[in-house]
Amino acid sequence: MKFKKTKKGTSRRGFLKNGLSIGIGAATTSGVFSSCSPNEKRESGEKVRVMTTDGKLVEIDASQVQESSQLVSNAEARKGDPNKEYVMVIDLAKCRNARKCIDVCQRMHNLPTEDEWIKVFYMKDGEDTAPYWFPKPCFHCNSPSCVNVCPVGATFKRLDGLVLIDNERCIGCKFCMAACPYSSRVFNWRENTRDDQVTDHHGAIESGTPQKVGTVGKCDFCPDMARMGKLPGCIDACPNGVLYYGDKNEDLVSNGTETVRFSELIYERAGYRYMEELGTRPSVYYLPPVNRSFDPEIGFKDLPDEIRKRYDISRSEIKKETR
């Protein structure tokens, strides 16, 4: 049995904007879709299906879809959507360390080059096993130890499953960094210098910007993008369809090119959660690197010297461990 795909050829931007079934973003805010009349905006001729605020699917001209730029309150940003349960699926068979997910994440969140919220590791599980590439974002755990240890409520878990950080509250104690078993958090040691590269994010808590010196940051699953009816930047940027994102309650995830049933994808590809034994219940699932699309060695091609050195060190360590 093969898992079912929906809407083949759906564009990366269109998966959420079109409001099909999964309705991420479309259902979370009424500001995603424009109420302009055809006289105010010239019709493009392209038709898209969108979800109205009362849950109905309607077909409108693409020119009538606008991106929300309205800032949300801190209270709304901390609450999230109780009807959603966001999940990510990472297909290890497709990853070749293209690093586009990292590049767009750092650009969108205005991060220094050395601060990566998404890391891609070169992995080898044993002496006789094959190597593979392992992207690691924040896992947005359902039982997050980072939330439990934060003394000021700066780290919190929303009703839709996302674990976010309020930079205004963070005091930089690093308790959350110590508590996270996945080392997913990054301390901000200096001022960011990439203001000119900040893109279409809105709302401080939901966008994770601006990062402040002496506070902690991490992958946030781009909730402000969902509010605008878009996929997270990393999903949209990946050239190989490695990352899928969606709503577990709707049982749909997309990598921007194809939309599939989450449950069938996990079942058919033997999906698993990293370090399941910890009991943190992550919202990120992995598909094993079976029938890989690329030779792992291609991931070292054209890397900047600084990044290549990191991998040279990790490869040396792997060789020592597998002797």
N, C-alpha and C positions, 0 to 999 in steps of 0.2 A: 504494500500500500504506500502510495506517495502522498506527502502532505499537499494540501490544496493551496494554490496561489490565487490571489485575487487581483484584478485590475493590472494585468501584465502591461509593462511599459509606463506605469504611473510615474510621473516625474518626481524627482526628489523633493522639490518645493511643493508639488501638488498633493502629496500623500495626506498631509494634514490640512492644507488649505481647502481642498475640495470637500472636506467634511464627510467623507465616506465612512460608514459604519463606526470606525474607531473614534472619529470626532475629537481627537485631542486638540485642544485649543479652541475649536469651534464651539464646543459645549462649555468651555470654562469661562468664556467672556462674551458678552454681546457686542463688544467693540471690535471684533475681528472683521465683521462684514459691514460694508458701507451702506448707508441708507440714501445715498445720493440718487437723484433721478437721472434718466438717460440724458436729459438736457444739460446736466452739470458735468457729466463725464461722457466722452465719446465712446460708443460701443466698439469693442474690438472684433466682434464676430465669434470669438471663442467662448463656448459655453462651459460652465463648470457647475457641479452639484455641490451645494453647501447645506449645512445643517442650521436651521433657524433656532432661536432661543427657546422655542417650545418643542424642539426635538423633531421637526419635520424636515425632510429632504426636498429642496427645491432647486430648479435649474435657473441660473442667472448668467448674464454676460460677465466675462472675466474682468472687465474693467470696473465692475462694481465691487470687487473684492479689494479691501484696503487693509493695511497692516495697522494694528493697534499701537499707538504711541502714548497711550495714557498710563501714567505712573500708577501703580497700585499701592495701597496703604501697607504699612508693615504688618498690620493685623491680618489683612487679606493674604499677604505673601506668606505669612507664617502658617496659615490655615491650610491652603491647598484645596484640591477638589476631592470631596469624600467619595465621589462616584468612580474615581480612577485609582488604578494601581499600576504605576509605571514600572516597566521592566526593560532590560537590555539583554540581548543575546549576541554572543561573540563567536563567530565561526573561525576556529583556529586553522582550519584547512585552507582558508583563503588569504590569511595574513602574510605579507611579504615585507613588512616593516617599511611601508611607503612613507609613514610618519605624517601623512596629510592630516590625520585626526589631531595630532599634537599641534601642528602648525596653526590650524584654524582655531583650536581651543585657546592657545596662547594669544592669538591676535584678537579674538572676540572678548577675552577676559582681561586684556591689557596686561599680560604677564611678562616678566623678564624672561630672556631666552633660557636661562638655567632652571627656571621654575616650571616644571611640567606637571600638570594635573592629570594627564594621561601618560602612562609610561608603557613602553613596549620592551619586553624582556626576551632575551635569547635563552630558550629553555632546552634542557636535555635531562630527562628523568632518570637515566641510568647509563651504565657503561655501554650497553649494547642497544640502546634505544636511539631513535632518530631525533634530531633537534627540530624545534619549531619556534615560531614567534608568538608571544603571549601579551596582548594588550591588557593593561590593568587600569581601569578608572576607579573611582570610588564605588563601593558595592551597594550603597544605600540600603544598609541592613534593616531587616524588620525588627531585630533586637540589637540596636546599636549601642555598643559600650561607650562610644564617644559622647553620646547624648547623656548617658547616666552620670558621667564624671564631670561634666561642665558645671562649674560653680555659679555661673551667672546667666545660664539659659541662652548663651550665644549660639550653641549648637542645638538644633531641634529637629524633630521628625514631624513631617506634615501628614495630613490625612490621606494624601495620595501616595504615601510611601517614600517621598523624597526626604533626604537628610540634608539640611542646609545650614549655613553659618551667617549670623547677623554680625557683620564687621563692626557695627556701632557698639555692640555689647561686648565683643571679644576683648579680653584683657591680656591675651598672649601668654597665658599660664602654661600652655602646651600639655595640659592634662589629657585633652582629646587625642593628641598625637601619640602620647604614651599608651593610651587605651586602645587605639585602633590596631587590630592584629594584622591589617593588610598594608600598613604604612602608606595610606592613601592621602595623607595630609601634608601640606607644605607651609612652612613658616615664612612670612614676608619680612625679609631682613632689610630691604631698602625700598626707596620710592620707585614706582614704575615709571618708565620713560617712553612708553609706547602709546601715548594719548592719541596720536594721529591715526592709529590703526584700530581704535575701538569702532566696532560696527553697530548694527541695528539692535542694540540691547536697551531695555527700558526697565527701570526699577532696581534699586540698589541691592536688595536682598535676593531677588530672583535672578538678576544678571551676574551677581558676584563681583560687581565693579562699583566704585573703584576699590581696589585692594589697598589696605593701609599698613604702614610700617608697624611691626610689632603685633600683627594679628595672624590668624591662620586661614588658609584657603584650601579649596579642594574641588574636584569635579562635582558639578551640581546638576547634571542632566539637562541643563539649559531650560529651566521652567519658563523663562520669559519668552523663549522661542515657541514653546507650546502655546503660550497665551496668544501669540501672534499667528497661530496655525501652522507652525513650521516644525520640522524635525530638528533635533539638536545639531549643532554645527559639525560635530565629528561624524555623524551618520551621513550627512550631506556631502562631506568632503572626501570620504573614503572612496578611492577609485575602484576598489575590488569587492565592495558589498560585504565587507567583513562584519560590520556592526548593524544590528537590527534594534529597533526601539518601538515601543508601543504600550498598550494598555492590557494588562493581564485579565481584567474584568471583561473586556471586549474580545479577548482571545485572538488579538491581531497584533502583529509586529511588522515593521517595514525596514528595509535597508535603503529605501529611496528608489530602488529599481523594481523590486517585487514586494508584494504584501502577502503574508502567509499567516496561517493559524499558528499561534504560539504553541499550543498544546501538541499539535501534530509535528511541528518542527522539533520540539524537545523529544518527543517520543521516537520519531523516525531516526533522528541523529544521535540518540543516546545522550542528550544534554545533561549537564551536571552543574553544581555550584562549587566554587573553589573553597577549599577548607570547610566543607560542610560540617565536619565534626565539631567545630567551634560553637555551633548553636546560634550563630548570629543571623542566620536565614537571609542571605544576600538577595538583592533584586537583580543581580547580574548572573546570567547563565552562560556556560561555555559548551560549544560543540567540539568534540575531539578532532585533532588534526589528522583525520583519515582521508586518504586520496587527495593529498595536498595539491593545490593549484600551482604552487611554485616551489622551486628548489630553495631551501632556507638560506643558502649562501647568497642568493640574489639580494637579500636584505642588507648586506654590507656594502653594496655598490653605491658609489657616489655620496657616501656619508661625509659630512664635515669632519675634519680631523679630531675636533674635541669630542664629538659623539662617537666616532670610531674607537677612540682610546677607551671610552667606557666599555664598549663591547669587547675590546681586546682583553680587558681586565676580567670581565665576566667569563669569557671563553677560557681564559687561563685557569680560573677558579673551577670551572666545570671539569676541565681535564684532570685537575688534581683530585677532585672528589670522585671521579669515575675510574681512577687507577686501581 
